[in-house]
């Protein structure tokens, strides 16, 4: 997702999958037949740019592996404080759990 309009659409009526470190929001997508991803990690939550970039890479890679199992939804991943303290492996495990949780909530 690229434009603020796409993000506003999801924020208006989102299905959440929260955790201590990130929140994933989703909303049914009627424009395309595949899942789309948007990422927001604020500078005041994760100070160093290389940490924000690392986290975004891990999110994109995890999404790439799970997008075929997700319904056609628009997804926004929102980073919270202390997210940069997680290792890549811990963060990947957290994302895997949240993708499963999100899929179950979207299918209801």
C-alpha positions as a Markdown table, in Angstrom:
| # | Residue | x | y | z |
|---|---|---|---|---|
| 1 | Unk | 0.0 | 0.0 | 0.0 |
| 2 | Unk | 1.4 | 3.3 | -1.0 |
| 3 | Unk | -1.0 | 6.2 | -0.5 |
| 4 | Unk | -2.5 | 7.7 | 2.6 |
| 5 | Unk | -5.9 | 6.9 | 1.2 |
| 6 | Unk | -5.2 | 3.2 | 1.4 |
| 7 | Unk | -4.0 | 3.6 | 5.0 |
| 8 | Unk | -7.0 | 5.6 | 6.0 |
| 9 | Unk | -9.3 | 2.9 | 4.5 |
| 10 | Unk | -7.8 | 0.3 | 6.8 |
| 11 | Unk | -7.7 | 2.5 | 9.9 |
| 12 | Unk | -11.4 | 3.3 | 9.5 |
| 13 | Unk | -12.7 | -0.2 | 10.2 |
| 14 | Unk | -9.7 | -2.5 | 11.1 |
| 15 | Unk | -9.5 | -6.0 | 12.4 |
| 16 | Unk | -6.6 | -6.0 | 15.0 |
| 17 | Unk | -4.1 | -8.6 | 15.9 |
| 18 | Unk | -2.1 | -7.0 | 18.7 |
| 19 | Unk | 1.0 | -8.0 | 20.6 |
| 20 | Unk | 3.4 | -6.3 | 23.1 |
| 21 | Unk | 5.7 | -5.2 | 20.3 |
| 22 | Unk | 3.6 | -4.7 | 17.2 |
| 23 | Unk | 0.0 | -4.4 | 16.1 |
| 24 | Unk | -1.3 | -5.7 | 12.8 |
| 25 | Unk | -4.5 | -4.2 | 11.4 |
| 26 | Unk | -6.4 | -5.6 | 8.5 |
| 27 | Unk | -9.4 | -4.8 | 6.4 |
| 28 | Unk | -11.0 | -6.6 | 3.5 |
| 29 | Unk | -9.7 | -5.5 | 0.2 |
| 30 | Unk | -12.2 | -5.2 | -2.6 |
| 31 | Unk | -9.9 | -3.7 | -5.2 |
| 32 | Unk | -7.5 | -6.6 | -5.7 |
| 33 | Unk | -7.6 | -10.4 | -5.1 |
| 34 | Unk | -4.4 | -10.5 | -3.0 |
| 35 | Unk | -3.2 | -9.3 | 0.3 |
| 36 | Unk | -1.3 | -6.0 | 0.4 |
| 37 | Unk | 1.1 | -4.7 | 3.1 |
| 38 | Unk | 1.8 | -1.3 | 4.7 |
| 39 | Unk | 4.4 | -0.7 | 7.4 |
| 40 | Unk | 4.7 | 2.1 | 9.9 |
| 41 | Unk | 7.5 | 2.2 | 12.4 |
| 42 | Unk | 7.8 | 5.7 | 13.9 |
| 43 | Unk | 11.2 | 7.3 | 14.5 |
| 44 | Unk | 10.3 | 8.0 | 18.2 |
| 45 | Unk | 9.6 | 4.3 | 18.7 |
| 46 | Unk | 12.7 | 2.9 | 17.0 |
| 47 | Unk | 15.4 | 5.6 | 17.0 |
| 48 | Unk | 18.1 | 4.2 | 14.7 |
| 49 | Unk | 17.4 | 4.1 | 11.0 |
| 50 | Unk | 19.3 | 0.8 | 10.5 |
| 51 | Unk | 17.1 | -0.8 | 13.1 |
| 52 | Unk | 13.9 | 0.5 | 11.4 |
| 53 | Unk | 15.2 | -0.8 | 8.1 |
| 54 | Unk | 16.1 | -4.2 | 9.5 |
| 55 | Unk | 12.6 | -4.6 | 11.0 |
| 56 | Unk | 10.9 | -3.6 | 7.8 |
| 57 | Unk | 13.0 | -6.1 | 5.9 |
| 58 | Unk | 12.0 | -8.9 | 8.3 |
| 59 | Unk | 8.3 | -7.8 | 8.1 |
| 60 | Unk | 8.3 | -7.8 | 4.3 |
| 61 | Unk | 10.0 | -11.2 | 4.1 |
| 62 | Unk | 7.6 | -12.8 | 6.6 |
| 63 | Unk | 4.7 | -11.3 | 4.7 |
| 64 | Unk | 6.1 | -12.7 | 1.4 |
| 65 | Unk | 6.1 | -16.2 | 2.9 |
| 66 | Unk | 2.6 | -15.9 | 4.3 |
| 67 | Unk | 0.7 | -13.8 | 1.8 |
| 68 | Unk | -0.6 | -16.8 | -0.1 |
| 69 | Unk | -2.3 | -18.1 | 3.0 |
| 70 | Unk | -3.9 | -14.8 | 3.9 |
| 71 | Unk | -7.3 | -13.7 | 2.5 |
| 72 | Unk | -7.4 | -10.7 | 0.3 |
| 73 | Unk | -7.0 | -7.9 | 2.9 |
| 74 | Unk | -5.0 | -4.7 | 3.3 |
| 75 | Unk | -2.6 | -5.1 | 6.2 |
| 76 | Unk | -0.8 | -2.4 | 8.2 |
| 77 | Unk | 1.9 | -3.3 | 10.6 |
| 78 | Unk | 2.5 | -0.7 | 13.4 |
| 79 | Unk | 5.7 | -0.9 | 15.4 |
| 80 | Unk | 5.6 | -0.1 | 19.1 |
| 81 | Unk | 8.3 | 0.8 | 21.6 |
| 82 | Unk | 11.2 | -1.6 | 22.3 |
| 83 | Unk | 10.7 | -3.4 | 19.0 |
| 84 | Unk | 14.4 | -3.0 | 18.2 |
| 85 | Unk | 15.3 | -5.1 | 21.2 |
| 86 | Unk | 14.0 | -8.3 | 19.5 |
| 87 | Unk | 16.4 | -10.4 | 17.5 |
| 88 | Unk | 15.4 | -11.4 | 13.9 |
| 89 | Unk | 14.4 | -14.9 | 15.0 |
| 90 | Unk | 12.3 | -13.7 | 17.9 |
| 91 | Unk | 10.6 | -11.1 | 15.7 |
| 92 | Unk | 10.0 | -13.7 | 13.0 |
| 93 | Unk | 8.3 | -16.1 | 15.5 |
| 94 | Unk | 6.1 | -13.2 | 16.7 |
| 95 | Unk | 5.1 | -12.3 | 13.2 |
| 96 | Unk | 4.3 | -16.0 | 12.4 |
| 97 | Unk | 1.9 | -16.1 | 15.4 |
| 98 | Unk | 0.3 | -12.8 | 14.4 |
| 99 | Unk | -0.3 | -13.9 | 10.8 |
| 100 | Unk | -2.1 | -17.0 | 12.0 |
| 101 | Unk | -4.2 | -14.9 | 14.5 |
| 102 | Unk | -5.0 | -12.4 | 11.8 |
| 103 | Unk | -6.1 | -15.1 | 9.3 |
| 104 | Unk | -8.4 | -16.6 | 11.9 |
| 105 | Unk | -10.0 | -13.2 | 12.7 |
| 106 | Unk | -10.4 | -12.2 | 9.1 |
| 107 | Unk | -12.2 | -15.5 | 8.2 |
| 108 | Unk | -14.9 | -14.9 | 10.8 |
